[in-house]
Amino acid sequence: MITWTNAPERPRAAPAVQAAAAAAPVEPSPAEVLAERIAERVLTCDDVTALTAGPHGRVATYRRGAPFAGVAVRAGTVEVGIVARYGRPLPSVAEDVRGLVRPLCEGRAVDVLIGDLAEG
């Protein structure tokens, strides 16, 4: 194993700069705000038990920190990943979700991914 004992130290910011950077509030992007509003609306649907990022975790809006899983806001589309309650035909559940979400999506197409089923 090789270790560098005389490697130069990295320059560090002054404590005042570090404190200001930590204290500065980060405003959410319009996509983040829209994703949260869409998620709230989707979860009002009786046939939706939860949001899901899908089997590969691709249904997410990226933000500072952890991604917002279950809603992906993109330039031309909004994708919503749901866990549907077992019982109703899945195309009907997807259409209900689209109907709830479409007014918020500012003209974007709405795709619904049903990632799982839950008993009901």
N, C-alpha and C positions, 0 to 999 in steps of 0.2 A: 504494500500500500504506500502510495506517495502522498505526502502532505506538504503543503506550502506554508512554511512558518514565517517567511519574510515577504509574503504577498502584501501588496499595498492595501490599506483599508479603503473601503468604499466611502465616498464623501456622504455625509449625512446632512439633512436639512436642519436648520436651526430649530430649536424647540418651539418658537413662536410660529414658524411656518407650519410645522407639524400640527400644532394645536388648531390653527386656522383651517387647515385642510380637513381635519377630523370634524370640526364643528360646522363646516359649510354644508347646509342642507342640499340634498340632491333632488331636483325637481324631476318627477317621473315624465317620461316621454309620452307623446300623444298615443303611441301604440300601447304602452303599459296601461294608461288610463282606460283606453278602449277595451283592452283585454279584461280588465277587472270588471268593467260595466257589463260586458258580455257574459262573463262567468256568473255574476250575480243573477242575470236574467235567465240563463240556462238552468241554474239550480232551482228556479221556481217551477220548472216543469215536473209534474207528478211522476212521469216515467223516467226521470233521470235521477240516479242515486248519487252520482259523483262525476267529477271530471277526471280524465286520464290523458297522459301524454302519448298513449299508444304503445305498441309493443317495442318500438325502437326509440321512444322518447322524442319523436320529432314534432309533436304537437305542443309547441311551447313558444311563448314570447320571451325573448331574451332581454334581460335587464341587469342592472347592477346587483350582484349577489346571485341568489338562486334563480333559475328561469321560472317564469309563470307557466306551470304545466296545465295543459288542457285547452288552451286557447292560443292559436298562432295567428297573429295579425301580420299580414304581408301586404305588399303594394296593391295587388289586385284581388286577393282572396283573404277570407277569414276561415280558418279551419278550427273546428270544435271537436274535441275528443270526449266522449261520454261513456259512462257505464249505465246501461239501460236496465230498467226493471223488467223482468221476464213477464210475458203475458200478451202484450199488444204486438201486432206486426211491426217489425223493425223499420220498414220504410215509412210507416205512419209516425213513429217516434221521431225519426230523422226530420220529417217534414214539419212536425210540431216545433222542433228545435230551430229549424230554419226560419219558421214564421215568427218566433220570439226574437231571434237575433237580427234578422234582416233590417229592421228599421234603424238599428244602431250602426250598421256597417258602412254607411256612407257610399253606397253603390257597389261595394265589393261583392264578389260571389261568395256564397257560404257553403262550405263543405263540412259534412258531419261524419266523423269516424266513430263507429260503435266498437269500442275496444274490448268490452266485456259485458256480461249479463249478470244481474243480481236477482236473487229470489225476492219475491215480493210483497 
